[in-house]
């Protein structure tokens, strides 16, 4: 069994210390982003010429990750659950959670938080593409994720474990997830609207 698939199956698996938890978060984030990237790449085949064929291609590509037993809402929920588990570890016993030097903790946290915008971009692409899964569960999971990203970042900052710069990265990452919500905010499973970029 691959380590990444194990983490995707058991999101609460964290090691209850700072650097290890952030490394696990980075692994789960990167793995989730890779799944989404593969789904998006497979669903946007440029060789399909009409919308009916495109729809069938998009619906069929969901099987590419069926072996994991997860749909998009599950993937988002898994990452959110892992973020929540780290926050629970932090709240449980700060003395045993903080084991590394401050700069090493900051670097590990920044590596994780810098993954979130790539994840959010793939979620946006997925939501704006034709898909067969309901939008509401994915939207709800993204709302929860944005909250948990902020709560973890604020928890670290309020204990002076991470810097103001890390909190700014946290806010940007949370905002990227909030922006991705707009790709999943329509009724049923209709693709989200494309937003005009504001300059």
C-alpha positions in Angstrom: 0.0 0.0 0.0 1.3 3.4 -0.9 1.9 5.8 2.0 -0.1 8.6 0.2 -3.1 6.3 -0.2 -2.9 5.4 3.5 -3.0 9.0 4.4 -5.9 9.6 2.1 -7.8 6.8 3.8 -7.0 7.8 7.4 -7.0 11.6 7.6 -6.6 11.8 11.4 -3.2 10.1 11.2 -0.9 12.8 12.5 2.2 12.3 14.6 1.3 15.0 17.3 4.4 17.2 16.8 4.9 20.3 14.8 7.3 19.4 12.0 6.0 15.9 11.4 2.4 17.1 11.3 3.2 19.8 8.8 5.1 17.3 6.7 2.1 15.0 6.7 -0.2 17.9 5.8 2.1 18.7 2.9 2.0 15.0 1.8 -1.8 14.9 1.9 -2.1 18.3 0.2 0.3 17.3 -2.6 -1.4 13.9 -3.1 -4.9 15.4 -3.2 -3.7 18.1 -5.6 -2.2 15.4 -7.8 -5.4 13.4 -7.9 -7.3 16.5 -8.9 -4.8 17.5 -11.5 -5.0 14.0 -13.1 -8.8 14.2 -13.0 -8.8 17.6 -14.6 -6.3 16.6 -17.3 -8.3 13.5 -18.2 -11.6 15.5 -18.2 -10.4 18.2 -20.6 -9.3 16.1 -23.6 -8.9 18.6 -26.5 -9.5 15.8 -29.1 -13.2 15.6 -28.1 -15.1 17.8 -30.5 -18.7 17.9 -29.3 -20.3 18.5 -25.9 -22.0 15.1 -25.7 -18.6 13.3 -26.1 -17.0 15.8 -23.7 -19.7 15.1 -21.1 -19.2 11.3 -21.5 -15.4 11.8 -21.2 -15.7 13.9 -18.1 -18.1 11.5 -16.4 -15.9 8.5 -17.2 -12.8 10.0 -15.8 -14.1 9.8 -12.3 -13.2 6.2 -12.5 -9.5 7.1 -12.6 -9.5 7.5 -8.9 -12.3 5.1 -8.1 -9.8 2.7 -6.5 -9.4 5.2 -3.7 -13.2 5.1 -3.1 -13.2 8.9 -2.9 -15.1 11.5 -4.8 -14.1 15.2 -4.9 -16.0 16.0 -1.6 -14.2 13.1 0.1 -10.8 14.3 -1.1 -11.5 17.8 0.2 -12.9 16.4 3.5 -9.8 14.2 3.9 -7.5 17.2 3.6 -9.7 19.3 5.9 -9.8 16.4 8.5 -6.0 16.3 8.5 -5.8 20.1 9.1 -8.3 19.7 11.9 -6.3 16.9 13.5 -3.2 19.1 13.6 -5.2 21.8 15.3 -6.5 19.3 17.8 -2.9 18.2 18.5 -1.8 21.8 19.0 -4.7 22.6 21.3 -4.2 19.4 23.3 -0.7 19.8 24.5 1.4 22.7 23.1 4.5 21.6 25.0 4.6 18.2 23.3 3.5 19.6 20.0 6.3 22.2 19.7 9.4 20.1 19.4 11.5 21.7 16.7 13.4 25.0 16.4 11.2 27.9 15.5 12.6 28.4 12.0 12.2 24.7 11.1 8.6 24.8 12.3 8.0 27.9 10.2 9.6 26.3 7.1 7.5 23.1 7.5 4.3 25.1 8.0 5.1 27.4 5.0 5.7 24.3 2.8 2.2 23.0 3.7 0.4 26.3 3.4 2.1 27.1 0.0 0.5 23.9 -1.4 -3.1 25.1 -0.7 -3.3 27.6 -3.6 -2.3 24.9 -6.1 -5.0 22.7 -4.5 -7.5 25.5 -4.8 -6.7 26.1 -8.4 -7.3 22.4 -9.3 -10.6 22.6 -7.4 -11.6 25.6 -9.4 -10.7 23.9 -12.7 -12.7 20.8 -11.6 -15.7 22.8 -10.6 -15.8 24.7 -13.8 -15.6 21.5 -15.9 -18.5 19.2 -16.6 -18.7 16.8 -13.7 -21.2 14.2 -12.5 -21.1 14.9 -8.7 -23.3 17.2 -6.8 -21.9 20.6 -6.1 -23.3 21.1 -2.6 -21.2 18.5 -0.7 -18.0 19.8 -2.4 -18.9 23.5 -1.6 -19.7 22.6 2.0 -16.3 20.8 2.3 -14.5 23.9 0.9 -16.2 26.2 3.4 -15.1 23.9 6.2 -11.6 23.8 4.8 -11.3 27.6 4.6 -12.3 27.8 8.3 -9.9 25.1 9.4 -7.0 26.7 7.5 -7.6 30.0 9.3 -8.1 28.3 12.7 -4.8 26.4 12.5 -2.9 29.4 11.3 -4.4 31.7 14.0 -3.8 29.0 16.6 -0.1 28.9 15.7 0.2 32.7 15.5 -1.6 33.4 18.7 0.9 31.1 20.5 3.8 32.8 18.7 4.8 29.6 17.0 4.8 31.1 13.5 5.4 34.6 12.3 3.2 37.3 10.9 4.5 36.4 7.4 3.2 32.9 7.9 -0.2 34.3 8.9 -0.3 36.4 5.8 0.4 33.2 3.8 -2.4 31.5 5.7 -4.9 34.3 4.8 -3.9 34.0 1.1 -4.3 30.3 1.2 -7.7 30.5 2.8 -8.7 33.2 0.3 -7.7 30.8 -2.5 -10.0 28.2 -1.1 -12.9 30.7 -0.7 -12.4 31.7 -4.4 -12.6 28.0 -5.4 -16.0 27.8 -3.7 -17.4 29.9 -6.5 -16.8 27.0 -8.9 -19.0 24.8 -6.8 -21.8 27.2 -5.8 -24.4 26.4 -8.5 -27.4 24.1 -8.2 -27.1 20.4 -8.8 -23.9 19.6 -10.7 -23.8 22.5 -13.1 -20.3 23.7 -13.8 -19.3 27.0 -12.0 -19.0 30.3 -13.8 -15.7 31.5 -15.1 -14.7 34.6 -13.2 -13.1 37.6 -14.9 -9.7 38.3 -13.4 -9.5 41.7 -11.8 -6.3 43.3 -12.5 
